[in-house]
Amino acid sequence: MTNSDEITEKLVNLESLIAHVQYELEQLNAVVIEQNQKIDRLSSAQEKFEHRLESLSEDLDQRSPEDERPPHY
């Protein structure tokens, strides 16, 4: 094998490695994007639950004892 052939083989191997790394990077990027979308959805749901909990808490605070049914009902 000549020096030129060795260099060509090394270049082919490097190009193959670069293609593999690019593919893996694209896959990881897709996962990161998907996870970010899930985090956004979960954050939105958490905010809705927090607002709902605050609303329910305020409703409980505004109720008077007269509104409560006795335990024997």
N, C-alpha and C positions, 0 to 999 in steps of 0.2 A: 504494500500500500504506500502510495506516495504521500508526501507532505500535503499536497493539494487535496488528495482524497480524505486524509484525516481531518483537515480543516472543514471540508464539505460535510463530512459525517458529524462533526461536532456542531456545525451550524444547524444541520437538520435536527439533531437531538435537542439543541437549544430552542429552536422554533417549535418543536413538538411540546417541550416543557412549557414554553410560554403560552401556547394554545391551551394546554391543560390548566394552567394557572388562571388564565382568562375565563375559562369555563367555570372553574370553581368559584372565582370571584363573582361572576354573574349569578351563580346559584346562591351564594351567601347573601348577595345584595337582594335577591328576591325574598329570601327568608327575613332579612331585616325589614324590608318594606312591609311584608305581611305582618310581622310582629308589631310594627309601628301602627298599622291599621287596627290591630286587635287592641293595643294599648289605648288608642284614641277612642274606640268603641267602649272599652271598659271604663275609661275615665268619664265619658259622657254618662254611662249608666250609673256610675258611682255618684256623680253630681245630682242626677235625677233622684236617686235613693236618698241622698242627704237632704234635698229639698222636701221630699215627701216625708221624711222622718221629722224634719223641723215643723212641717205643717201639722203632722199628727201630734207632736209634742205641744204645739201651741193650742191645738184643739183640746187636749187633755187639761192643759193649764186653765183654759177658759170654762171648763165644766164645773158646775157647782155640786156640792154634795147632795143637794135636793134632787138633782137629775138622776142620781144613781138609784138603781133598784136595790132593795134590801136583799141580802143573800138568800133568804128563804123563797124568793120568787123563781 
